């Protein structure tokens, strides 16, 4: 066997953790190893076993005492919004109109889009995110530069140009037909090219006419291999306006249902204020509710009811995401820290083990890509992080009193940032900028 062996403390999830028996959900090796070759994980286990079954002269990269874990996955963020992170506004719709729609008009320039794509992927990798589901702008060229940069780096990415034909500046509007045609062309060019996946992306019901929603549904029917991504039930004013624009529908979720956009490959950002009927519809269709804690807190949108959606009468598949640039950090560690606090406020528990499951295998399952990413199992893509719980002086001081793996994970979740990510392997190649 060729390739190389990464040595360290390996942590790989097998299933969703169950409180009281969380250790059954993962495999942990104190002196572990991952054999990677040609972008794929060939073997995982103890270092002695993995080394025994490899060639005598195979390269060994020793990352001890750091933890090796699957790359983080971010199922909802906005590529054109990286320069408006931290822009002050009292609520969602004001923030969109004041900053977002102004910024996104710049992506009519291919040169601007290409520059932002380069720094965007640098930031994702620095923070340990190896796969994300991203919205591009309405401009076809914004998706072109997004996918071109992702493909150049051999990353597994999901993306799509947004479709929006009303309630936005003229410079950000397409038409039902042009949105359909551009999306169709992008799917043909990029879906399945290297590790790229396409997401049909009507921004949200407020910015798409019934005619465009019909075109979005047609695309989803014609391309069941593609994802669908949009926004749902983030803010009270947004919900009221959406229902006003589609009075024939029962509620906000029913708008998407009426146009054939619910389903197991459909990602609904936010999903905060869902009625019981809407939760049941999401559950029955297998749709995914994406929890965006830093964005929800920053814009004052509300508290996502994780426990009700995940373990209620009608369980809904859940992802957790940064929502850059309404979200305030690229870091999935920071995102999980805020998710923990959102759940604490509601008397719910997010354990350290569940947190790291969610941002790896859990988010992979939300995307239906658990056979490719999210764990260190043989046959998976070799997207791997090296995590250092002593990355800062404050973390190192705290680690003097840590005695369990669970405590160590929580230190990284609450005190960690991009410095905690010592190295990032994308398809088996060391890729962290500046590492």
Long-range contacts (C-beta under 8 A, 24 or more apart in sequence): 1-35, 1-37, 1-42, 1-43, 1-53, 1-54, 1-55, 1-58, 2-37, 2-55, 2-58, 3-35, 3-36, 3-37, 3-38, 3-42, 3-58, 3-59, 3-428, 4-35, 4-36, 4-37, 4-58, 4-59, 4-60, 4-61, 4-428, 5-33, 5-34, 5-35, 5-36, 5-47, 5-50, 5-51, 5-54, 5-58, 5-59, 5-60, 5-61, 6-33, 6-34, 6-35, 6-36, 6-61, 6-63, 6-68, 6-384, 6-386, 6-425, 7-31, 7-32, 7-33, 7-47, 7-60, 7-61, 7-62, 7-63, 7-64, 8-32, 8-33, 8-62, 8-63, 8-64, 8-65, 8-66, 8-67, 8-68, 8-386, 9-64, 9-65, 9-66, 9-67, 9-68, 10-34, 10-44, 10-67, 10-68, 10-69, 10-376, 11-67, 11-68, 11-69, 11-356, 11-376, 11-405, 12-44, 12-69, 12-70, 12-375, 12-376, 12-377, 13-70, 13-356, 13-357, 13-360, 13-361, 13-362, 13-374, 13-375, 14-361, 14-375, 15-361, 16-354, 16-357, 16-361, 16-362, 16-365, 17-351, 17-353, 17-354, 17-357, 19-349, 19-351, 22-351, 22-353, 22-354, 22-406, 25-353, 25-357, 26-353, 26-357, 28-405, 31-64, 32-68, 33-60, 34-68, 34-376, 34-382, 34-384, 36-382, 36-384, 36-425, 36-428, 37-428, 38-428, 39-154, 39-381, 39-382, 39-427, 39-428, 39-429, 40-379, 40-380, 40-381, 40-382, 40-428, 41-376, 41-377, 41-378, 41-379, 41-380, 41-381, 41-382, 41-384, 42-378, 43-378, 44-376, 44-377, 44-378, 61-430, 63-386, 63-422, 63-423, 66-386, 66-387, 66-388, 66-422, 67-386, 67-387, 67-389, 67-408, 68-376, 68-384, 68-385, 68-386, 68-387, 69-356, 69-360, 69-376, 69-384, 69-385, 69-387, 70-360, 70-361, 70-364, 70-373, 70-374, 70-375, 70-376, 70-380, 70-383, 70-384, 70-385, 71-128, 71-129, 71-130, 71-131, 71-360, 71-373, 71-383, 71-384, 71-385, 71-424, 71-425, 71-426, 72-127, 72-128, 72-129, 72-130, 72-332, 72-359, 72-360, 72-363, 72-385, 73-129, 73-130, 73-131, 73-132, 73-332, 73-359, 73-360, 73-363, 73-364, 73-367, 73-373, 73-374, 74-124, 74-129, 74-131, 74-132, 74-133, 74-321, 74-322, 74-332, 74-335, 74-363, 75-132, 75-133, 75-158, 75-267, 75-288, 75-290, 75-319, 75-320, 75-321, 75-363, 75-366, 75-367, 76-133, 76-229, 76-267, 76-269, 76-290, 76-292, 76-319, 76-321, 76-322, 76-323, 77-132, 77-133, 77-134, 77-135, 77-321, 77-322, 77-323, 77-324, 77-325, 77-327, 78-134, 78-135, 78-323, 78-324, 78-325, 78-326, 79-116, 79-117, 79-120, 79-134, 79-135, 79-136, 79-137, 79-142, 79-146, 79-159, 80-104, 80-106, 80-107, 80-113, 80-116, 80-135, 80-136, 80-137, 80-142, 81-324, 81-325, 81-326, 82-116, 82-119, 82-120, 82-123, 82-324, 82-325, 83-116, 83-325, 84-325, 85-324, 85-325, 85-327, 85-328, 86-328, 87-325, 89-299, 90-300, 91-235, 91-237, 91-299, 91-300, 91-301, 92-234, 92-235, 92-237, 92-238, 92-299, 92-301, 92-326, 93-235, 93-237, 93-238, 93-241, 95-299, 95-326, 100-325, 101-168, 101-169, 101-172, 102-169, 104-137, 104-138, 104-172, 105-137, 105-169, 105-171, 105-172, 107-136, 107-137, 107-139, 107-141, 107-142, 108-137, 108-139, 108-141, 108-171, 110-141, 110-144, 110-145, 113-137, 113-139, 113-141, 113-142, 113-144, 113-145, 113-146, 114-145, 114-148, 114-149, 117-145, 117-146, 117-148, 117-149, 118-149, 120-149, 121-149, 121-150, 121-153, 121-155, 122-433, 123-330, 124-330, 125-153, 125-424, 125-426, 125-431, 125-432, 125-433, 126-330, 126-418, 126-421, 126-424, 126-432, 126-433, 126-434, 127-329, 127-330, 127-331, 127-332, 127-333, 127-417, 127-418, 127-421, 128-331, 128-332, 128-333, 128-385, 128-387, 128-418, 128-420, 128-421, 128-424, 129-322, 129-330, 129-332, 130-155, 130-156, 130-373, 130-383, 130-385, 130-424, 130-426, 131-155, 131-156, 131-157, 131-158, 131-364, 131-367, 131-369, 131-373, 131-383, 132-157, 132-158, 133-158, 133-159, 133-199, 133-227, 133-229, 133-267, 133-321, 133-367, 134-158, 134-159, 135-159, 135-160, 135-162, 135-201, 135-203, 135-229, 136-160, 136-161, 136-162, 136-201, 137-161, 137-162, 137-172, 138-162, 138-163, 138-164, 138-168, 138-172, 138-173, 138-174, 138-179, 140-182, 140-185, 140-186, 143-186, 143-190, 144-186, 144-189, 147-186, 147-189, 147-190, 147-193, 147-196, 150-195, 150-196, 151-190, 151-193, 151-194, 151-195, 151-196, 153-426, 153-431, 154-194, 154-195, 154-426, 154-427, 154-429, 155-195, 155-426, 155-427, 156-195, 156-196, 156-197, 156-369, 156-372, 156-373, 156-381, 156-383, 157-195, 157-196, 157-197, 158-197, 158-198, 158-199, 158-227, 158-229, 158-367, 159-196, 159-197, 159-198, 159-199, 160-186, 160-198, 160-199, 160-200, 160-201, 160-227, 160-229, 161-186, 161-201, 162-201, 162-202, 162-203, 162-207, 163-200, 163-201, 163-202, 163-203, 163-208, 163-212, 163-215, 163-216, 164-202, 164-203, 164-207, 164-208, 164-212, 165-207, 165-208, 165-209, 165-211, 165-212, 166-207, 166-208, 166-209, 167-206, 167-207, 168-207, 175-212, 176-209, 176-211, 176-212, 176-214, 176-215, 177-215, 179-212, 179-215, 179-216, 180-215, 180-218, 180-219, 183-219, 184-219, 187-219, 187-223, 187-226, 191-223, 191-225, 191-226, 192-225, 195-381, 195-427, 197-226, 197-227, 198-223, 198-226, 198-227, 199-226, 199-227, 199-228, 199-229, 199-267, 200-226, 200-227, 200-228, 200-229, 201-228, 201-229, 201-230, 202-230, 202-261, 203-230, 203-231, 204-230, 204-231, 204-232, 204-238, 204-242, 205-230, 205-242, 205-245, 205-246, 205-252, 205-255, 205-256, 206-238, 206-241, 206-242, 206-245, 210-246, 213-255, 213-258, 213-259, 213-261, 214-259, 216-259, 216-261, 217-259, 217-260, 217-261, 220-260, 220-261, 220-263, 220-266, 221-260, 224-265, 226-265, 227-265, 227-266, 227-267, 227-367, 228-261, 228-263, 228-265, 228-266, 228-267, 229-266, 229-267, 229-269, 230-256, 230-261, 230-266, 230-267, 230-268, 230-269, 231-268, 231-269, 231-270, 232-256, 232-268, 232-269, 232-270, 232-271, 232-274, 232-289, 233-268, 233-270, 233-271, 233-272, 233-273, 233-274, 233-278, 234-269, 234-270, 234-272, 234-273, 234-296, 234-299, 234-301, 234-302, 235-299, 235-301, 235-302, 236-273, 239-273, 250-277, 251-275, 251-277, 251-278, 252-278, 253-277, 253-278, 253-281, 253-282, 254-278, 254-281, 257-281, 257-285, 262-287, 263-287, 264-288, 264-317, 264-368, 265-368, 267-319, 267-366, 267-367, 269-321, 269-323, 270-295, 270-296, 270-301, 270-304, 270-323, 271-304, 271-309, 271-316, 272-296, 272-301, 272-302, 272-303, 272-304, 272-305, 273-302, 274-309, 276-313, 276-314, 279-308, 279-309, 279-312, 279-314, 279-316, 280-313, 280-314, 282-309, 282-314, 282-316, 283-314, 283-315, 283-316, 284-314, 286-317, 287-316, 287-317, 288-316, 288-317, 288-318, 288-319, 288-366, 288-367, 289-316, 289-317, 289-318, 289-319, 290-318, 290-319, 290-320, 290-321, 290-366, 291-318, 291-319, 291-320, 291-321, 291-339, 292-320, 292-321, 292-322, 292-323, 292-326, 292-327, 293-320, 293-335, 293-338, 293-339, 293-341, 293-342, 294-322, 294-323, 294-327, 294-328, 294-329, 294-334, 294-335, 294-338, 295-322, 295-323, 295-326, 295-327, 295-328, 296-342, 297-338, 297-342, 298-326, 298-327, 298-328, 299-326, 303-342, 303-345, 303-346, 304-342, 305-346, 306-339, 306-342, 306-343, 306-346, 306-348, 306-350, 307-343, 307-346, 307-348, 317-365, 317-366, 318-358, 318-362, 318-366, 319-362, 319-363, 319-366, 319-367, 320-358, 320-359, 320-362, 320-363, 321-363, 329-417, 330-418, 331-416, 331-417, 331-418, 332-359, 333-412, 333-413, 333-416, 333-417, 333-420, 334-416, 334-417, 335-359, 336-413, 337-413, 337-414, 340-413, 340-414, 351-406, 352-406, 352-407, 352-409, 352-410, 352-413, 353-406, 353-409, 355-409, 355-413, 356-409, 356-413, 381-427, 382-425, 382-427, 382-428, 383-425, 383-426, 383-427, 384-424, 384-425, 384-428, 385-421, 385-423, 385-424, 385-425, 386-421, 386-422, 386-423, 386-424, 386-425, 387-412, 387-416, 387-420, 387-421, 387-422, 388-419, 388-420, 388-421, 388-422, 389-416, 389-420, 391-416, 391-417, 391-419, 391-420, 391-422, 392-417, 392-419, 392-420, 395-420
